[in-house]
């Protein structure tokens, strides 16, 4: 991922990375890259965001092997964002790639967090097994 082009973008990217890490239980590696025009940023507009992470864990049991998220222009309400409420003011285009290992997937589906979220639908238990070798 090419780095932010100036010190302001670097500082903003680092602040976003710290904020994101504070929302996770664990992270092996996490990087955030924001590109923004300073004047547009004051209006809540960012040109692009790229987030790359490995070993990200939330809710103690939901882990991703890796995550890559890239967005185009983002517009948020800066007043609400100042109070911790991020709200998009316009749709944005984004791509994401999330890789889960078999162990991550099994742990997630069997986690208390997912079980409580799906109780009203149905109870399930997932077991992942390797396909037979030929």
Secondary structure, 3 states (H helix, E strand, C coil): CCCCCCHHHHHHHHHHHHHHHHCCCECCEEEEEEECCHHHHHCCEECEEEEEEEEEEECCCEEEEEEEEEECCEEECHHHHHCCCCCECCCCCEEEEEECCHHHHHHHHCCHHHHHHHCCCCCCCCCCCCCCCC
